[in-house]
Amino acid sequence: MDVQDYAVGLDIGTTKIVAMIGRKNEYGKLEILGVGRSKSMGVHRGVVNNITQTITSIQQAVNQAESVSGMKISEVTVGIAGQHIRSLQHSDYITRGDSETVINEEDITRLCNQVLKLVMLPGEEIIHVLPQEYKIDGQSDVKEPIGMYGGRLEANFHVVVGQVASIRNIYRCVKSADLDLKSITLEPLASADAVLSQEEKEAGVALIDIGGGTTDLAIFKDGIIRHTAVIPQGGNIITQDIKEGCSIIEKQAELLKTKFGSAWPGENKENEIVSIPGLRGREPKEITLKNLSKIIHARVIEILETVFVEIKNYGHDEPKKQLIAGVVLTGGGSQLKHIKQLAEYVTGMPSRIGYPNEHLAGDSDIESTSPLFATAVGLVMKGLEAQEEARKAEEKIKKTAFVQQEGTPEATVTEEKLQEEEQEQPSVAQPQKRKGIFDTWATKFKEFLDKAE
């Protein structure tokens, strides 16, 4: 199989590391070829705190995915989250030299590059520059400025910022596991790609991805990303509370949470009891499910209220910013019983559980359609998207190179001629992929990291 035919997503989480290989089938749906999963050792709240253990976990997940799919993984699209991530709104503009020519991609890139020069706090680096609405010569609410005339091009940006050290540690782990880091993507954006429909993004929706160490939030309205946040609390903190509240070991607390846990205490009767084996011949412990639910409920309420503060910061009360599609919950934490009802109670908005099956081929196995793998599915989609863009740019450059060489008007260039040209001219320089703003940043950042090695 051609290397361009498939992409690999690597989700470096707090509780698990997932390597997922996928490709597009003939219907344009995502076909999962292999999934590898390992227990995440060395990651705390989305941040690497033990390089050696993280490398081992990555290698285990990659080896498993390789043996399932029978393929060799060489490059990966990695997700980044963690408590160091923050986002801000920023407006910027450029003045074009010639307002008689139409606005093109170079102008957009120049404007985005200007935002990349923003001075951040020491040790911080811009991860994503996401344009929202554009303004041309004072005309506001322009969604697509390319092809329009104008002298002053202005835009509002959603800028995502992270710590250089944390990004560098992820890069180091991936590189040490003998993999090439193709690109870094913010995890809530990847999850959103996997579980949200375009209609929801248009109507207005808040995606809450409850992971092990962090809860990620991404808010969309009018099809555009409006707000992102990473909250340093997730499923692990609930397990910790159960462990302390019931005086049991972590393994038992995790099992209790997943098997019997509920976010709504009213669901359990007083006489429902579960017995936990005692340690080394000690008496077994009896725990009422009502108490278990109370512990879980208190912590889940806290997480959801923190998320709701971020939704309020976005300004969802304003008529223009209303989130009509409500809330979508995904990630491992969304599998907790009655969490959907609790989210509706806290936010007052309709909610659903987000499964990444919207874009998956019909014959995908149950495991890959679980909310647990939403981020990994999204990362594979991002990888395939980047390949498609690279391919299109390559074809465009080939076509232009051929036109310039032959002096033929572009309209008369046929596919047959292009194929002949390819066969006759093996020495034509390999076309460069047209780089988007994030690719440009990723390349520069990679160079910076390589020098630092």
Stockholm file with secondary structure:
# STOCKHOLM 1.0

chainA/1-453         MDVQDYAVGLDIGTTKIVAMIGRKNEYGKLEILGVGRSKSMGVHRGVVNNITQTITSIQQAVNQAESVSGMKISEVTVGIAGQHIRSLQHSDYITRGDSETVINEEDITRLCNQVLKLVMLPGEEIIHVLPQEYKIDGQSDVKEPIGMYGGRLEANFHVVVGQVASIRNIYRCVKSADLDLKSITLEPLASADAVLSQEEKEAGVALIDIGGGTTDLAIFKDGIIRHTAVIPQGGNIITQDIKEGCSIIEKQAELLKTKFGSAWPGENKENEIVSIPGLRGREPKEITLKNLSKIIHARVIEILETVFVEIKNYGHDEPKKQLIAGVVLTGGGSQLKHIKQLAEYVTGMPSRIGYPNEHLAGDSDIESTSPLFATAVGLVMKGLEAQEEARKAEEKIKKTAFVQQEGTPEATVTEEKLQEEEQEQPSVAQPQKRKGIFDTWATKFKEFLDKAE
#=GR chainA/1-453 SS CCGGGEEEEEEECSSEEEEEEEEECTTSCEEEEEEEEEECCSEETTEECCHHHHHHHHHHHHHHHHHHHTCCCCEEEEEECSTTCEEEEEEEEEECSCTTSBCCHHHHHHHHHHHHTCCCSTTEEEEEEEEEEEEETTEEEESCCTTCBCSEEEEEEEEEEEEHHHHHHHHHHHHHTTCEEEEEEEHHHHHHHHHCCHHHHHHCEEEEEECSSCEEEEEEETTEEEEEEEESCCHHHHHHHHHHHHTCCHHHHHHHHHHHCBSCGGGSCTTCEEEECCSTTCCCEEEEHHHHHHHHHHHHHHHHHHHHHHHHHHTTTSGGGCCTTCEEEESGGGGSBTHHHHHHHHHCSCEEECCTTSSBCTTCCTGGGSGGGHHHHHHHHHHHHHHHHHHHHHHHHHHHHHHHHHTCCGGGCCHHHHHHHHHHCTTSCCCCCCCCHHHHHHHHHHHHHHHHC
#=GC SS_cons         CCGGGEEEEEEECSSEEEEEEEEECTTSCEEEEEEEEEECCSEETTEECCHHHHHHHHHHHHHHHHHHHTCCCCEEEEEECSTTCEEEEEEEEEECSCTTSBCCHHHHHHHHHHHHTCCCSTTEEEEEEEEEEEEETTEEEESCCTTCBCSEEEEEEEEEEEEHHHHHHHHHHHHHTTCEEEEEEEHHHHHHHHHCCHHHHHHCEEEEEECSSCEEEEEEETTEEEEEEEESCCHHHHHHHHHHHHTCCHHHHHHHHHHHCBSCGGGSCTTCEEEECCSTTCCCEEEEHHHHHHHHHHHHHHHHHHHHHHHHHHTTTSGGGCCTTCEEEESGGGGSBTHHHHHHHHHCSCEEECCTTSSBCTTCCTGGGSGGGHHHHHHHHHHHHHHHHHHHHHHHHHHHHHHHHHTCCGGGCCHHHHHHHHHHCTTSCCCCCCCCHHHHHHHHHHHHHHHHC
//
